Amino acid sequence: MSKKRVLITGAAGFLGSHLCDRFVKEGFHVIGMDNLITGDLRNIEHLFKLEQFEFYHHDVSKFIHVPGELHYILHFASPASPIDYLKIPIQTLKVGSLGTHNCLGLAKAKGARILVASTSEIYGDPLVHPQNEEYWGNVNPVGPRGVYDEAKRFQEAMTMAYHTFHGVQTRIVRIFNTYGPRMRLNDGRALPAFIGQALRGEDLTVFGDGSQTRSFCFVDDLIEGIYRLLMSDYHLPVNVGNPDEISLKDFAEEIITLTNTTQKIVYKPLPVDDPKQRQPDISRAKEILGWSPKVSRKDGLKVTYEYFKSLPEEEWFKQPKEFVAKK
């Protein structure tokens, strides 16, 4: 019997590459697609020697053609960190709108089930805590983060429209802060930023007074939740994340202890529209998917720190990628 075929967009990114690994392991024929604007081929180079893996260097904001059968699509193409989407706002909006439209159109044409990667950012700076899937969010559409937040909100609306109007089998995962090997040290998010500063011998930068909270989920747990959601019969959004909440000040202290450094914490002004609280209500994931995170923050951080520490030292000092502005 021939293998089931799955298309994973954003395949060379942090989450996309882990999804490629999981679906290869599950016996699928995996087609990875990425324009490499934020992705890195090194994340998937170990898969190129496999017969059941192929790679398309392509921008999903343009028409997508994949010959042959497709059974599943996972749409994970998108800049996902502030340092990216603040520098490439137009591409961020296009991949969330045009890219999602193209993926949904492909799913319709192929009769494939599609899972789209949404985010906790659709809740904006939330007025409800913890955040559950019934909450509609508190988002500033014209603020600096609006290009990402609204791209994801539009993506969910487009996905539901294809489900209700065209009968496409759709799944929506709302991803909360995730970490683990293959994150970029210079992507601007708190965890890699703190570890990068510790490796370079710099003080750790906390924005605001550090009382804002995040909830960090280890990548292996997240991938398991995504896989279960794809294989489920549930089409409404599902939060997948770890509800173990921590303030960024306390988290910075944890990183100082983990890395055994002597640096101190320095404080800078809070960026515009930076969410003050992030904690997923995962009741729906527990009930429908039988899923909850298994890896403790202590264990996950140890693995992640060892990964970053193992990188060539020039990677510790590498500046964020410069993007070519496009309309």
C-alpha positions as CSV (number, residue, x, y, z in Angstrom):
1,M,0.0,0.0,0.0
2,S,1.4,3.5,-0.9
3,K,2.2,5.9,1.8
4,K,-0.2,8.7,2.8
5,R,1.2,12.0,1.5
6,V,1.4,15.2,3.6
7,L,2.4,18.7,2.6
8,I,4.0,20.8,5.4
9,T,4.5,24.5,4.6
10,G,7.1,26.4,6.6
11,A,9.0,23.0,6.7
12,A,12.4,24.5,7.4
13,G,11.3,26.5,10.4
14,F,11.4,25.6,14.0
15,L,8.0,23.9,14.3
16,G,7.7,22.8,10.6
17,S,11.0,20.8,10.8
18,H,9.8,19.0,13.9
19,L,6.5,18.2,12.2
20,C,8.5,16.8,9.2
21,D,10.4,14.5,11.6
22,R,7.1,13.3,13.2
23,F,5.3,12.5,10.0
24,V,8.4,10.7,8.5
25,K,8.4,8.7,11.8
26,E,4.7,7.9,11.4
27,G,5.4,6.5,7.9
28,F,4.1,9.3,5.7
29,H,5.6,10.6,2.5
30,V,6.4,14.2,3.5
31,I,6.6,17.1,1.1
32,G,8.2,20.1,2.8
33,M,7.7,23.6,1.4
34,D,9.5,26.8,2.4
35,N,10.7,30.0,0.8
36,L,13.5,30.1,3.4
37,I,12.8,33.8,4.3
38,T,13.0,32.8,8.0
39,G,13.5,29.0,7.8
40,D,16.8,27.2,7.6
41,L,17.6,24.2,5.5
42,R,19.9,22.9,8.2
43,N,16.8,22.1,10.2
44,I,15.8,19.4,7.7
45,E,19.0,18.5,5.9
46,H,19.0,15.1,7.7
47,L,15.8,14.3,5.8
48,F,17.1,14.9,2.3
49,K,18.6,11.4,2.0
50,L,15.2,9.7,2.7
51,E,13.0,8.5,-0.2
52,Q,9.9,9.5,1.7
53,F,10.9,13.2,1.9
54,E,11.0,15.8,-0.8
55,F,11.4,19.6,-0.6
56,Y,10.0,22.4,-2.6
57,H,11.6,25.9,-2.4
58,H,8.5,27.9,-2.9
59,D,6.5,30.9,-1.5
60,V,3.0,29.8,-0.6
61,S,1.7,33.3,-1.2
62,K,2.0,32.4,-4.9
63,F,0.0,29.6,-6.6
64,I,0.9,26.1,-5.2
65,H,1.2,23.1,-7.4
66,V,1.9,19.7,-5.9
67,P,1.5,16.8,-8.3
68,G,-0.2,13.6,-7.2
69,E,-2.4,12.7,-4.3
70,L,-2.3,14.7,-1.1
71,H,-4.1,13.4,2.1
72,Y,-3.1,16.1,4.6
73,I,-1.8,19.7,4.6
74,L,-0.2,21.5,7.6
75,H,0.1,25.2,7.0
76,F,2.9,26.5,9.2
77,A,4.5,29.0,6.8
78,S,4.7,32.4,8.5
79,P,7.1,34.7,10.3
80,A,6.5,33.9,14.0
81,S,8.6,36.3,16.1
82,P,8.4,40.0,16.5
83,I,11.8,40.6,15.1
84,D,10.6,39.0,11.9
85,Y,7.2,40.4,11.4
86,L,8.2,43.9,12.4
87,K,10.8,43.8,9.6
88,I,8.7,42.1,6.9
89,P,5.1,43.2,7.7
90,I,3.8,42.9,4.1
91,Q,5.1,39.3,3.7
92,T,3.6,38.4,7.1
93,L,0.1,39.6,6.0
94,K,0.4,37.9,2.6
95,V,1.4,34.5,4.0
96,G,-1.5,34.7,6.4
97,S,-4.0,35.7,3.8
98,L,-2.9,34.7,0.2
99,G,-0.8,31.8,1.5
100,T,-3.7,30.5,3.6
101,H,-6.1,30.9,0.6
102,N,-3.7,29.0,-1.6
103,C,-3.3,26.2,0.9
104,L,-7.1,25.9,1.4
105,G,-7.7,25.9,-2.3
106,L,-5.2,23.1,-2.7
107,A,-6.9,21.1,0.1
108,K,-10.2,21.6,-1.7
109,A,-8.8,20.5,-5.0
110,K,-7.0,17.4,-3.6
111,G,-9.7,16.4,-1.1
112,A,-7.1,16.8,1.7
113,R,-7.6,17.5,5.3
114,I,-5.8,20.8,6.3
115,L,-4.6,22.0,9.7
116,V,-3.6,25.7,10.0
117,A,-1.3,27.1,12.6
118,S,-2.9,29.9,14.5
119,T,-1.5,31.5,17.6
120,S,-2.3,32.8,21.1
121,E,-1.6,36.2,19.5
122,I,-5.2,36.2,18.2
123,Y,-6.1,37.0,21.8
124,G,-3.9,40.2,21.7
125,D,-3.4,41.7,25.1
126,P,-6.1,39.6,26.8
127,L,-8.8,40.9,29.1
128,V,-9.7,37.3,30.0
129,H,-7.3,35.0,31.9
130,P,-6.5,32.2,31.3
131,Q,-7.5,32.4,27.6
132,N,-10.0,30.0,26.3
133,E,-11.2,29.4,22.8
134,E,-14.5,31.3,23.3
135,Y,-12.6,34.5,24.0
136,W,-12.5,36.8,20.9
137,G,-9.4,38.8,21.9
138,N,-8.3,42.4,22.5
139,V,-6.2,43.2,19.4
140,N,-4.9,46.6,18.1
141,P,-5.2,46.2,14.3
142,V,-3.0,49.2,13.5
143,G,-0.3,48.6,16.1
144,P,3.1,47.2,15.3
145,R,2.0,43.6,16.1
146,G,-1.3,44.0,14.1
147,V,0.3,42.6,11.0
148,Y,0.8,39.2,12.7
149,D,-2.3,39.2,14.9
150,E,-4.7,40.2,12.2
151,A,-3.1,37.9,9.6
152,K,-3.8,35.0,12.0
153,R,-7.3,36.2,12.7
154,F,-8.1,36.4,9.0
155,Q,-6.5,33.0,8.5
156,E,-8.9,31.5,11.0
157,A,-11.9,33.2,9.4
158,M,-10.8,32.0,5.9
159,T,-10.3,28.5,7.2
160,M,-13.8,28.4,8.7
161,A,-15.3,29.8,5.5
162,Y,-13.7,26.9,3.5
163,H,-15.1,24.5,6.0
164,T,-18.6,25.8,6.0
165,F,-18.9,26.8,2.4
166,H,-16.8,24.2,0.6
167,G,-17.0,21.4,3.1
168,V,-13.2,21.2,3.4
169,Q,-11.9,19.2,6.4
170,T,-10.2,21.8,8.4
171,R,-8.4,22.0,11.8
172,I,-7.2,25.1,13.7
173,V,-4.5,24.9,16.4
174,R,-3.9,28.0,18.5
175,I,-0.2,27.7,19.6
176,F,1.1,29.2,22.8
177,N,4.7,30.0,23.5
178,T,6.8,27.0,22.4
179,Y,10.5,26.3,22.8
180,G,13.1,23.6,22.1
181,P,16.0,22.7,19.8
182,R,16.0,24.5,16.4
183,M,14.7,27.8,17.7
184,R,16.8,30.7,16.4
185,L,18.9,32.4,19.1
186,N,18.2,35.8,17.5
187,D,14.5,35.6,16.9
188,G,13.6,38.2,19.5
189,R,11.5,36.0,21.8
190,A,12.1,35.9,25.5
191,L,13.6,32.4,25.9
192,P,16.2,32.4,23.1
193,A,16.9,36.0,23.9
194,F,17.7,35.3,27.5
195,I,19.8,32.2,26.7
196,G,21.7,34.0,23.9
197,Q,22.5,36.9,26.3
198,A,23.7,34.4,28.9
199,L,25.9,32.6,26.4
200,R,27.4,35.9,25.3
201,G,28.1,37.1,28.8
202,E,25.5,39.9,28.6
203,D,23.0,41.1,31.2
204,L,19.5,39.7,30.6
205,T,17.0,42.3,29.2
206,V,13.5,42.3,30.7
207,F,11.0,44.7,29.2
208,G,8.7,46.6,31.6
209,D,8.9,45.6,35.2
210,G,8.9,41.9,34.3
211,S,5.5,41.1,35.8
212,Q,4.1,40.1,32.4
213,T,3.6,36.4,32.1
214,R,4.2,33.7,29.6
215,S,3.5,29.9,29.5
216,F,6.2,27.8,27.8
217,C,5.5,24.5,26.1
218,F,8.2,22.1,25.1
219,V,8.2,21.4,21.3
220,D,7.7,17.6,21.7
221,D,4.5,18.2,23.6
222,L,3.3,20.7,21.1
223,I,3.9,18.4,18.1
224,E,2.0,15.6,19.9
225,G,-1.0,17.9,20.4
226,I,-0.9,19.0,16.8
227,Y,-0.8,15.4,15.5
228,R,-3.7,14.5,17.7
229,L,-5.8,17.4,16.5
230,L,-5.1,16.7,12.8
231,M,-6.3,13.1,13.3
232,S,-9.3,14.2,15.3
233,D,-12.8,15.0,14.1
234,Y,-12.9,18.5,15.6
235,H,-12.9,21.5,13.4
236,L,-13.1,24.5,15.8
237,P,-10.0,26.1,17.2
238,V,-8.1,24.3,20.0
239,N,-5.5,25.9,22.3
240,V,-2.3,23.8,22.5
241,G,0.2,25.0,25.1
242,N,1.5,24.5,28.6
243,P,-0.6,26.3,31.3
244,D,2.4,26.5,33.7
245,E,2.5,30.3,33.9
246,I,5.6,32.3,35.0
247,S,6.5,36.0,35.0
248,L,9.3,37.1,32.7
249,K,11.3,38.4,35.7
250,D,11.1,35.0,37.4
251,F,11.9,33.3,34.1
252,A,15.0,35.4,33.6
253,E,16.1,34.3,37.1
254,E,15.5,30.7,36.1
255,I,17.8,31.2,33.0
256,I,20.5,32.7,35.1
257,T,20.4,29.7,37.4
258,L,20.3,27.2,34.5
259,T,23.2,28.8,32.7
260,N,25.2,29.3,35.9
261,T,26.1,32.8,34.9
262,T,26.7,35.9,37.0
263,Q,24.9,38.4,34.9
264,K,22.1,40.5,36.3
265,I,18.7,41.6,34.9
266,V,18.4,45.0,33.3
267,Y,15.0,46.6,32.5
268,K,13.9,48.5,29.4
269,P,10.6,50.1,28.4
270,L,7.8,47.7,27.5
271,P,7.2,47.5,23.7
272,V,3.8,48.7,22.3
273,D,1.0,46.2,22.7
274,D,3.2,43.6,24.4
275,P,0.7,41.1,26.0
276,K,0.7,41.3,29.8
277,Q,-0.6,37.8,30.4
278,R,-0.4,34.6,28.4
279,Q,-1.8,31.3,29.8
280,P,-3.8,28.8,27.8
281,D,-7.0,27.2,29.0
282,I,-6.4,23.7,27.6
283,S,-9.7,22.1,28.8
284,R,-10.8,21.6,25.2
285,A,-7.5,19.8,24.2
286,K,-7.8,17.6,27.3
287,E,-11.4,16.7,26.6
288,I,-11.3,16.2,22.8
289,L,-7.7,15.1,22.2
290,G,-6.8,13.5,25.5
291,W,-3.8,15.7,25.4
292,S,-1.8,17.6,28.1
293,P,1.9,18.6,28.2
294,K,4.3,16.0,29.8
295,V,7.7,17.8,29.8
296,S,8.4,20.0,32.8
297,R,9.9,23.5,32.1
298,K,13.0,22.4,34.1
299,D,13.6,19.4,31.8
300,G,12.7,21.1,28.6
301,L,15.0,24.1,29.4
302,K,17.9,21.8,30.1
303,V,17.6,20.1,26.6
304,T,17.1,23.5,24.9
305,Y,20.1,25.1,26.6
306,E,22.3,22.1,25.7
307,Y,21.2,22.6,22.1
308,F,22.1,26.3,22.0
309,K,25.3,25.7,23.8
310,S,26.3,23.1,21.2
311,L,26.0,25.6,18.3
312,P,29.2,27.1,16.9
313,E,30.2,30.1,18.9
314,E,29.7,32.5,15.9
315,E,26.0,31.5,16.0
316,W,25.8,33.0,19.5
317,F,26.8,36.4,18.1
318,K,25.0,36.2,14.8
319,Q,22.7,39.1,14.0
320,P,19.1,38.6,12.9
321,K,18.7,38.0,9.2
322,E,18.3,41.1,7.0
323,F,15.3,40.8,4.9
324,V,14.8,42.3,1.4
325,A,11.7,44.5,1.4
326,K,9.1,43.4,-1.1
327,K,5.7,44.8,-1.8
